[in-house]
Amino acid sequence: MPIENERKFVLRNDVGLEQELARLPGVSRNLLRQAYLDAPGLRIRAIETGGKTDHVFTYKRLIDGQVVEIETGLSAVDFARLWTQRIETLQKMRYSWTDGRCHWDVDFFRRDDGSTYFAMAEVEMPEGQTELPPLPSCLAGHVLGVAPAGDPRFTSKRIADRQHAERLLADIERTGRVT
């Protein structure tokens, strides 16, 4: 069973970080258009990479204290059909790389005009690992705080709500920590 074991880091909304990530070797860059469907735990994604678009259907649910996440490919036609059933959408630029046994994603959540309103990194760790891995040097100086494990305020679905994300970021910047 694919168990998700991730931690999230709130980042400064810094265009310099995105530029730095784009230059790093071994880091992939993808544009994600994502929609949450009218049933809990269901989402679809269009992932654009270098002129090619893949479509993915995801089932994600908390079961017995662990997040089960199952993804499968989806045709463009089925993606378009399901898009009509969306209840919430988001667009984000994602930079990804693997570092040892961990996988890092840095997401820049976008407004319709392409500007960033929230930036967050997440590390996917092996099942059962509880200790955070060392922070990649490219993220040093950009982290505002570590989100509490499983905190629903930091899910992409919640961050898709721009007002929520902007209030959350303002609180973190005002207090100097994630509370």
Number of C-alpha atoms within 10 A of each C-alpha: 7 12 17 19 18 20 22 22 22 24 23 18 19 13 12 10 18 17 10 11 20 14 10 12 8 13 15 17 20 18 20 22 16 24 25 23 18 13 11 10 14 17 24 27 24 22 19 16 13 9 5 9 14 15 21 18 20 17 15 17 17 13 9 7 8 14 17 17 16 15 13 10 13 17 12 14 10 13 19 14 11 17 19 10 13 17 12 16 18 20 21 25 21 23 21 19 18 14 13 8 9 14 15 22 20 25 26 25 24 19 15 8 6 12 12 18 18 23 27 25 20 18 22 19 20 14 12 9 11 12 8 12 15 7 12 9 8 11 16 11 10 18 17 19 18 17 19 14 12 16 10 12 14 21 11 18 16 14 21 24 13 16 12 14 20 14 11 19 21 12 14 16 14 9 9 11 15 16 11
